[in-house]
Amino acid sequence: MCQFDFLGYTFRARSALNRVGKLFASFTPAVSNKAATAMRQDMRRRGWLRRYDLGLDELADKTRPVLSGWIQYYGRFHRSVLINVLRAIDYALVHWAQRKYKTLHGRKARAWAWLNGVRARQPALFPHWSLGVSVER
């Protein structure tokens, strides 16, 4: 398979629709594996999701500019490939909630239910929640 990375994108053959609605192979970009790994490492390095003294609103305020920039840059082509990075952020939010709230400690299903409830009440809290693409578990 022929592919190459350029500016954080991997260009390779992917399925696309032509003007008539038929599938054909197109050489299109999507976020590269290196860039996705770098994004996850960047969030880990910043340590915001280990700040248990912060509230969820404060955490969202700190992460919003970074996540919005990634979504605008890497989500321009094949946004579905970006979902794995965003899903990792939701997993980290569940872990953060388990550490912060005593009632969620050791209860992953309950923590996911809590996060889904927050997402339903405040869909614009984190930028990747308002994409319209489900990244929850």
C-alpha positions in Angstrom: 0.0 0.0 0.0 1.4 3.4 -1.0 1.2 6.1 1.6 3.1 9.0 3.0 3.0 11.5 5.9 3.0 15.2 5.3 2.2 18.0 7.8 0.5 15.6 10.3 -1.6 13.9 7.7 -1.3 10.4 6.2 -2.1 10.4 2.5 -3.3 7.0 1.3 -6.0 5.4 -0.9 -9.4 5.7 0.8 -13.0 5.1 -0.4 -14.8 8.2 -1.7 -18.0 9.1 -3.5 -18.0 10.6 -6.9 -20.6 13.1 -8.2 -23.0 10.3 -9.2 -22.7 8.7 -5.8 -20.5 5.7 -6.7 -17.5 4.6 -4.6 -14.1 4.9 -6.0 -10.5 4.9 -4.6 -9.2 8.4 -3.9 -5.8 9.4 -2.5 -7.0 11.5 0.4 -5.5 12.7 3.8 -6.4 11.9 7.4 -4.7 12.5 10.7 -1.5 10.4 10.8 -0.7 7.9 13.5 2.3 9.9 14.6 0.2 13.1 15.0 -2.5 11.2 16.9 0.1 9.8 19.3 1.7 13.2 19.7 -1.8 14.7 20.6 -2.4 12.0 23.2 1.1 12.5 24.6 0.6 16.3 24.6 -2.6 16.0 26.7 -0.8 13.6 29.1 2.3 15.9 29.3 0.2 19.0 30.1 -1.3 17.1 33.1 -4.7 18.8 33.1 -6.6 15.6 33.4 -4.6 14.8 36.5 -5.7 18.0 38.2 -8.3 16.7 40.7 -8.5 20.1 42.4 -10.2 21.6 39.3 -13.9 21.4 38.6 -15.2 20.1 35.3 -15.8 23.6 34.0 -12.3 24.7 34.8 -10.9 21.6 33.1 -13.0 22.3 30.0 -11.8 25.9 29.9 -8.1 24.8 30.0 -8.5 22.1 27.3 -10.9 23.9 25.0 -8.4 26.0 23.0 -6.1 22.9 22.3 -9.0 20.6 21.4 -10.6 23.2 19.2 -7.3 23.7 17.3 -6.8 20.0 16.8 -10.4 19.6 15.5 -10.1 22.5 13.2 -6.8 21.4 11.7 -7.0 17.6 11.7 -10.7 17.3 11.4 -10.7 19.1 8.0 -10.3 15.7 6.2 -11.7 12.4 7.4 -12.9 13.6 10.8 -13.7 10.0 11.7 -10.0 9.1 12.0 -9.7 11.8 14.7 -12.3 10.1 16.8 -9.8 7.8 18.4 -7.8 10.7 19.9 -11.0 12.2 21.2 -12.2 8.9 22.6 -8.9 8.8 24.6 -9.8 12.2 26.1 -13.2 10.8 27.1 -11.5 7.8 28.7 -9.2 10.2 30.6 -12.2 12.2 31.7 -13.8 9.1 33.1 -10.6 8.3 35.0 -10.5 11.9 36.3 -14.1 11.6 37.5 -13.3 8.3 39.3 -10.5 9.9 41.1 -12.3 13.2 41.9 -15.7 11.8 43.1 -15.9 9.2 45.8 -19.1 7.7 44.5 -17.5 6.9 41.2 -14.3 5.4 42.5 -14.0 1.9 41.2 -17.2 2.0 39.3 -16.3 2.5 35.6 -19.8 2.0 34.3 -21.3 4.5 36.7 -18.5 7.0 35.8 -19.4 6.5 32.1 -23.0 7.1 32.9 -22.1 10.3 34.8 -20.0 11.5 31.8 -22.8 10.7 29.4 -25.2 12.6 31.6 -22.9 15.6 31.7 -22.6 15.4 28.0 -26.4 15.3 27.5 -26.8 18.4 29.8 -23.9 20.4 28.5 -23.1 19.3 24.9 -20.9 22.3 24.3 -18.7 21.9 27.4 -15.9 20.2 25.5 -15.4 20.9 21.8 -15.4 17.3 20.7 -18.8 16.7 22.2 -20.5 19.1 19.8 -19.2 17.4 16.7 -22.3 15.3 16.4 -20.1 12.1 16.4 -20.5 9.8 19.3 -17.1 9.1 21.0 -18.5 7.7 24.2 -18.1 4.1 25.2 
